[in-house]
């Protein structure tokens, strides 16, 4: 696509979700920036609209050459000019099969072999239009396509289930107004005064009126503080440590802040024996990105849940580990709250630091969380757990598709 001025809006009626070369790799699209709809629908940019079954290839920047498959819930998204869209003729080839080849180690070698540039990497359509795609007949290609498409559909269901769990929590708590914050439509935090200043903090951001209104709404309902929930569990960032490289057969994959939000992380492999114990997480640990800047599209303040196959990964010290000390308030329930826009904004208002921000530990412990009945908490946690089972099954299907393709090629 052409280079163009990007005008971002927050109103869903006047904007469309916008995917760049990094955003196309994430698992949860709820925090995507939104491009002004009138620009997206213009003749200049209308062909940047995504459709299910496309293969996306990042074509500019450090991530040039990475591939992604457009899921059904991405229909109606728009892409930036830094993303190549591969649209197959479905009368000639199944889209899932084509993606599987491009995502395989064979496709990766062919695609990334065409990347050029020094500081800023690039790849153009004419560089890869002549790439040879092996063919194996309808039976093999249809099987691979169905696996890839099935994985995409499961990831779309994963997204829908997470959104349903968060919506269920806030509606049940009577806080549905916090689901659609319209943060940037609430005015800027200028010229305000606070009469509750103590030695805890003198930073104006910690008394941000928009965030204070969210906290006041949370405190209007029955709540318990995060510090109380984590008593007997854990609430702290990880220990700093030296990374000792290891072979994948004898190490663990270390996942950092940025890649923890991707569908499939590509972290380095390190020796677990030469690292602290807290790089590996308990089941249903909530990890909050704990270091970064206050840019709108930065992951600082966002959360993930570690469960299922992700328990095999190690995680850097740049996360707050949230482990519930109360068996009746499971991590899956906590995550339904922490992934919300309200939690994101409140967490950012607790920032301290200069260029790199982190959370004020005392303010973090005072964060109020809605208390619902045990039946409600169990229902919400069950929805989140079901979502992550679908995500693991999607990964299994994609791995099986790639293994089937490799078997056909090497055979």
C-alpha positions as CSV (number, residue, x, y, z in Angstrom):
1,X,0.0,0.0,0.0
2,X,1.0,3.7,-0.3
3,X,2.4,5.7,2.6
4,X,-0.4,7.8,4.1
5,X,-1.2,10.0,7.1
6,X,-2.8,7.9,9.8
7,X,-5.7,9.5,11.7
8,X,-6.7,7.4,14.7
9,X,-10.1,7.5,16.3
10,X,-11.7,5.6,19.2
11,X,-15.4,5.6,18.2
12,X,-16.1,2.2,16.6
13,X,-18.8,3.8,14.4
14,X,-16.2,6.0,12.7
15,X,-13.1,3.8,12.7
16,X,-11.8,0.3,11.7
17,X,-9.3,-1.9,13.5
18,X,-5.8,-1.3,12.0
19,X,-3.1,-3.9,11.8
20,X,0.6,-3.2,11.3
21,X,3.6,-5.5,10.8
22,X,3.8,-6.2,14.6
23,X,0.1,-6.2,15.3
24,X,-0.6,-9.0,12.8
25,X,1.3,-11.3,15.2
26,X,-0.7,-10.7,18.3
27,X,-3.2,-13.2,19.8
28,X,-5.7,-10.7,21.3
29,X,-6.9,-7.9,19.0
30,X,-8.9,-6.0,21.6
31,X,-6.2,-3.3,22.0
32,X,-5.6,-2.6,18.3
33,X,-5.5,1.1,17.2
34,X,-8.4,2.2,15.0
35,X,-8.0,4.0,11.7
36,X,-10.5,6.7,10.6
37,X,-13.2,4.9,8.5
38,X,-13.6,7.6,5.9
39,X,-9.9,7.2,5.1
40,X,-10.0,3.4,5.1
41,X,-12.9,3.4,2.6
42,X,-11.3,5.9,0.3
43,X,-10.2,4.7,-3.2
44,X,-6.5,5.1,-2.1
45,X,-6.8,2.7,0.8
46,X,-9.9,0.5,0.3
47,X,-7.8,-2.4,-1.1
48,X,-5.9,-2.6,2.3
49,X,-9.0,-4.3,3.8
50,X,-8.3,-7.8,5.1
51,X,-10.3,-10.9,4.3
52,X,-10.3,-14.3,5.9
53,X,-7.8,-16.7,4.3
54,X,-5.2,-14.1,3.2
55,X,-1.6,-14.7,4.2
56,X,0.1,-11.6,5.6
57,X,3.9,-11.0,5.2
58,X,5.6,-8.1,7.0
59,X,7.6,-6.3,4.4
60,X,9.4,-3.5,6.2
61,X,11.3,-3.1,9.4
62,X,13.1,-5.5,11.8
63,X,10.3,-8.1,11.5
64,X,10.3,-8.2,7.7
65,X,9.5,-11.6,6.3
66,X,7.3,-12.8,9.2
67,X,4.0,-14.5,8.1
68,X,0.5,-14.6,9.6
69,X,-2.9,-16.0,8.5
70,X,-6.0,-13.9,8.5
71,X,-8.5,-15.3,10.9
72,X,-12.3,-15.1,10.4
73,X,-12.6,-12.4,13.1
74,X,-10.1,-10.2,11.2
75,X,-12.6,-9.7,8.3
76,X,-13.0,-5.9,8.1
77,X,-9.6,-5.0,9.5
78,X,-7.3,-2.8,7.6
79,X,-3.6,-3.3,7.1
80,X,-0.8,-0.8,6.9
81,X,1.5,-0.3,3.9
82,X,4.2,-2.4,5.8
83,X,2.2,-5.6,5.2
84,X,2.1,-7.7,2.0
85,X,-1.2,-9.5,1.4
86,X,-1.1,-12.8,-0.4
87,X,-4.5,-13.5,-1.9
88,X,-4.7,-16.9,-3.6
89,X,-6.9,-17.9,-6.5
90,X,-9.0,-20.4,-4.7
91,X,-9.7,-22.3,-7.9
92,X,-6.0,-23.1,-8.1
93,X,-4.9,-23.5,-4.5
94,X,-6.4,-23.7,-1.0
95,X,-5.4,-20.6,1.1
96,X,-4.6,-22.7,4.2
97,X,-2.2,-24.9,2.2
98,X,-0.4,-21.9,0.7
99,X,0.0,-20.3,4.2
100,X,1.3,-23.5,5.6
101,X,4.0,-23.6,2.9
102,X,5.0,-20.0,3.4
103,X,5.0,-20.5,7.2
104,X,7.1,-23.6,7.0
105,X,10.9,-23.6,7.3
106,X,11.1,-24.0,3.5
107,X,8.8,-21.0,2.9
108,X,10.7,-19.0,5.5
109,X,14.0,-19.6,3.8
110,X,12.6,-18.6,0.5
111,X,10.8,-15.5,1.7
112,X,13.5,-14.2,4.1
113,X,16.1,-14.9,1.5
114,X,14.6,-12.1,-0.6
115,X,14.7,-9.4,2.2
116,X,17.2,-6.6,1.5
117,X,18.4,-3.5,3.3
118,X,20.7,-2.8,6.3
119,X,19.2,-0.7,9.1
120,X,15.6,-1.0,7.7
121,X,14.7,-4.3,6.1
122,X,12.4,-4.5,3.1
123,X,10.7,-6.9,0.8
124,X,8.6,-6.1,-2.3
125,X,5.9,-8.2,-4.1
126,X,8.0,-8.7,-7.2
127,X,10.8,-10.2,-5.1
128,X,8.6,-13.2,-4.1
129,X,6.1,-13.6,-6.9
130,X,8.2,-16.3,-8.6
131,X,8.7,-18.4,-5.5
132,X,8.0,-22.1,-6.4
133,X,5.1,-23.7,-4.4
134,X,5.2,-27.5,-4.3
135,X,1.9,-29.3,-5.1
136,X,0.9,-32.7,-3.7
137,X,-2.7,-33.2,-4.9
138,X,-6.1,-32.5,-3.5
139,X,-6.0,-35.0,-0.6
140,X,-2.8,-33.7,1.0
141,X,-3.5,-30.0,0.3
142,X,-7.1,-30.2,1.5
143,X,-6.0,-31.9,4.7
144,X,-3.4,-29.2,5.4
145,X,-5.8,-26.4,4.5
146,X,-8.5,-27.8,6.9
147,X,-6.0,-27.9,9.8
148,X,-4.8,-24.3,9.2
149,X,-8.4,-23.0,8.7
150,X,-9.5,-24.9,11.9
151,X,-6.7,-23.3,13.8
152,X,-7.7,-19.8,12.6
153,X,-11.3,-20.5,13.6
154,X,-10.3,-21.7,17.1
155,X,-8.2,-18.5,17.6
156,X,-11.2,-16.4,16.6
157,X,-13.3,-18.3,19.2
158,X,-10.5,-17.7,21.8
159,X,-10.8,-14.0,21.2
160,X,-14.6,-14.1,21.5
161,X,-14.5,-16.1,24.7
162,X,-12.1,-13.7,26.4
163,X,-14.2,-10.7,25.5
164,X,-17.3,-12.6,26.7
165,X,-15.6,-13.3,30.1
166,X,-14.6,-9.7,30.6
167,X,-18.1,-8.5,29.6
168,X,-19.7,-11.0,31.9
169,X,-17.6,-9.8,34.9
170,X,-18.3,-6.1,34.5
171,X,-22.0,-6.6,33.8
172,X,-22.5,-8.9,36.7
173,X,-20.7,-6.4,38.9
174,X,-22.9,-3.6,37.7
175,X,-20.0,-1.8,36.2
176,X,-20.9,-2.1,32.5
177,X,-20.2,1.6,31.9
178,X,-16.5,0.8,32.4
179,X,-16.5,-1.5,29.3
180,X,-16.7,1.4,26.9
181,X,-14.5,4.0,28.5
182,X,-14.0,6.3,25.6
183,X,-10.9,7.4,27.5
184,X,-9.7,10.1,25.0
185,X,-13.2,11.6,24.9
186,X,-13.1,12.4,28.6
187,X,-10.9,15.4,28.3
188,X,-7.3,15.9,29.3
189,X,-6.1,15.8,32.9
190,X,-5.1,19.5,33.2
191,X,-5.5,21.9,36.1
192,X,-6.7,19.5,38.7
193,X,-6.1,19.4,42.5
194,X,-6.0,16.5,44.9
195,X,-6.6,16.8,48.7
196,X,-5.5,13.3,49.5
197,X,-1.8,13.7,48.9
198,X,0.4,11.7,51.3
199,X,4.0,10.7,51.5
200,X,3.1,7.7,49.3
201,X,3.3,9.8,46.2
202,X,3.6,13.3,44.9
203,X,3.4,12.5,41.2
204,X,0.5,14.1,39.4
205,X,-0.1,11.0,37.2
206,X,-0.9,9.0,40.3
207,X,-3.9,11.3,41.0
208,X,-5.1,11.4,37.4
209,X,-8.8,12.4,37.5
210,X,-9.9,10.0,34.7
211,X,-8.3,7.1,36.5
212,X,-9.6,8.2,39.9
213,X,-13.1,8.1,38.5
214,X,-12.6,4.4,37.5
215,X,-11.3,3.6,40.9
216,X,-14.2,5.3,42.6
217,X,-16.6,3.3,40.4
218,X,-14.8,0.0,41.4
219,X,-15.0,1.0,45.1
220,X,-18.8,1.6,44.8
221,X,-19.3,-2.1,44.6
222,X,-18.1,-4.8,47.0
223,X,-14.4,-5.3,46.4
224,X,-11.2,-6.7,47.7
225,X,-7.7,-5.3,47.1
226,X,-5.2,-7.0,45.0
227,X,-2.8,-7.2,47.9
228,X,-5.4,-9.1,49.9
229,X,-6.0,-11.5,47.1
230,X,-2.3,-12.2,46.6
231,X,-1.6,-12.7,50.3
232,X,-0.2,-16.2,50.4
233,X,0.4,-16.0,46.6
234,X,2.7,-13.6,44.8
235,X,2.6,-10.0,43.7
236,X,6.0,-8.8,42.5
237,X,8.2,-8.5,39.4
238,X,10.8,-11.2,38.6
239,X,14.4,-11.3,39.7
240,X,17.0,-9.9,37.4
241,X,19.4,-12.5,36.1
242,X,22.1,-13.2,33.6
243,X,20.9,-15.1,30.5
244,X,23.0,-18.2,29.7
245,X,22.3,-19.4,26.2
246,X,21.3,-23.1,25.9
247,X,20.4,-25.6,23.2
248,X,16.6,-26.0,22.8
249,X,17.0,-29.7,23.9
250,X,18.5,-28.6,27.2
251,X,16.9,-25.2,27.8
252,X,13.7,-23.2,28.0
253,X,12.3,-20.6,25.7
254,X,12.6,-17.1,27.4
255,X,9.7,-14.9,26.4
256,X,9.9,-11.1,26.9
257,X,7.2,-8.5,27.1
258,X,6.6,-7.8,23.4
259,X,6.5,-11.5,22.3
260,X,4.4,-12.6,25.2
261,X,1.4,-11.1,23.3
262,X,2.1,-12.9,20.0
263,X,0.3,-16.0,18.8
264,X,3.6,-17.9,18.8
265,X,6.6,-16.4,20.6
266,X,10.1,-16.7,19.2
267,X,12.1,-16.0,22.3
268,X,15.7,-17.1,22.8
269,X,16.6,-20.4,24.6
270,X,18.4,-20.2,28.0
271,X,19.5,-22.5,30.7
272,X,16.9,-22.8,33.4
273,X,19.5,-24.1,35.9
274,X,21.4,-20.8,35.6
275,X,18.3,-18.7,36.2
276,X,16.1,-18.0,39.2
277,X,13.1,-20.2,39.9
278,X,10.5,-17.5,39.1
279,X,11.2,-17.6,35.4
280,X,8.7,-20.6,35.3
281,X,5.2,-19.8,36.3
282,X,2.4,-21.6,38.3
283,X,-0.7,-22.5,36.4
284,X,-3.1,-19.5,35.9
285,X,-0.5,-16.9,36.8
286,X,-1.4,-13.4,35.5
287,X,1.6,-11.6,34.1
288,X,1.4,-7.8,33.7
289,X,3.9,-6.1,31.5
290,X,5.8,-4.0,34.1
291,X,8.3,-1.9,32.3
292,X,8.0,0.5,29.4
293,X,6.7,3.9,28.3
294,X,3.2,5.4,28.2
295,X,2.7,5.2,24.4
296,X,-0.8,4.1,23.5
297,X,0.4,1.1,21.5
298,X,3.0,0.0,24.0
299,X,2.3,-3.3,25.9
300,X,3.2,-1.7,29.3
301,X,0.0,-2.2,31.4
302,X,-1.3,-5.1,29.4
303,X,-1.7,-8.6,30.8
304,X,-1.5,-12.3,29.8
305,X,-2.5,-15.5,31.4
306,X,0.0,-18.4,31.7
307,X,-1.7,-21.7,31.4
308,X,-1.8,-24.8,29.3
309,X,1.2,-25.2,26.9
310,X,2.6,-21.8,27.8
311,X,3.6,-23.2,31.2
312,X,6.6,-24.6,29.3
313,X,7.9,-21.1,28.6
314,X,10.1,-19.0,30.8
315,X,9.4,-15.3,31.3
316,X,11.7,-12.4,31.9
317,X,11.8,-10.2,35.0
318,X,9.8,-7.5,33.1
319,X,6.4,-8.8,34.4
320,X,4.5,-8.4,37.6
321,X,3.7,-12.0,38.7
322,X,0.1,-12.0,40.1
323,X,-0.6,-15.3,41.8
324,X,-3.8,-15.6,43.8
325,X,-3.5,-16.8,47.4
326,X,-7.2,-17.6,47.5
327,X,-8.4,-20.7,45.8
328,X,-11.8,-19.2,45.5
329,X,-10.5,-16.4,43.4
330,X,-8.6,-18.2,40.6
331,X,-6.1,-16.6,38.2
332,X,-8.5,-17.1,35.3
333,X,-11.1,-14.9,37.0
334,X,-8.4,-12.2,37.7
335,X,-7.3,-12.2,34.1
336,X,-10.8,-11.4,32.9
337,X,-10.5,-8.2,34.9
338,X,-6.9,-7.3,34.1
339,X,-7.3,-7.6,30.3
340,X,-10.0,-4.9,30.4
341,X,-9.4,-1.3,29.3
342,X,-10.4,-0.1,32.8
343,X,-7.6,-2.1,34.4
344,X,-5.1,-1.0,31.8
345,X,-5.8,2.7,32.4
346,X,-5.7,2.3,36.2
347,X,-2.4,0.4,36.1
348,X,-0.9,3.1,34.0
349,X,-2.0,5.8,36.5
350,X,0.1,4.0,39.1
351,X,3.3,4.6,37.2
352,X,6.6,5.8,38.7
353,X,9.9,6.4,37.0
354,X,11.5,8.6,34.4
355,X,11.9,7.3,30.8
356,X,11.1,3.7,31.7
357,X,8.0,3.4,33.9
358,X,7.0,0.8,36.4
359,X,4.2,0.5,39.0
360,X,4.1,2.0,42.5
361,X,4.1,-1.1,44.7
362,X,1.8,0.3,47.4
363,X,-0.7,1.7,44.9
364,X,-0.7,-1.7,43.1
365,X,-1.5,-3.5,46.3
366,X,-4.4,-1.1,46.9
367,X,-6.1,-1.8,43.5
368,X,-9.7,-2.8,44.1
369,X,-11.1,-5.8,42.3
370,X,-14.9,-6.6,42.1
371,X,-16.1,-9.4,44.4
372,X,-18.8,-11.6,42.9
373,X,-20.5,-14.7,44.1
374,X,-18.6,-18.0,43.9
375,X,-21.0,-19.1,41.1
376,X,-20.2,-16.0,39.1
377,X,-16.5,-16.3,39.6
378,X,-16.5,-20.0,38.6
379,X,-18.5,-19.2,35.5
380,X,-16.2,-16.5,34.3
381,X,-13.1,-18.5,35.1
382,X,-14.6,-21.5,33.1
383,X,-15.1,-19.3,30.1
384,X,-11.4,-18.1,30.2
385,X,-10.1,-21.6,30.7
386,X,-12.2,-22.8,27.7
387,X,-10.7,-20.0,25.6
388,X,-7.1,-21.1,26.4
389,X,-7.9,-24.7,25.6
390,X,-9.0,-23.6,22.2
391,X,-5.8,-21.6,21.8
392,X,-3.7,-24.7,22.6
393,X,-5.8,-26.8,20.2
394,X,-5.2,-24.2,17.5
395,X,-1.5,-24.4,18.0
396,X,-1.7,-28.2,17.9
397,X,-3.6,-28.0,14.6
398,X,-1.1,-25.6,13.0
399,X,1.9,-27.7,14.1
400,X,0.2,-30.8,12.7
401,X,-0.3,-28.9,9.4
402,X,3.3,-27.9,9.2
403,X,4.5,-31.4,10.1
404,X,2.2,-32.9,7.4
405,X,3.6,-30.4,4.8
406,X,7.2,-31.1,5.8
407,X,6.5,-34.9,5.5
408,X,5.2,-34.4,2.0
409,X,8.1,-32.3,0.9
410,X,10.9,-34.4,2.4
411,X,9.1,-37.6,1.4
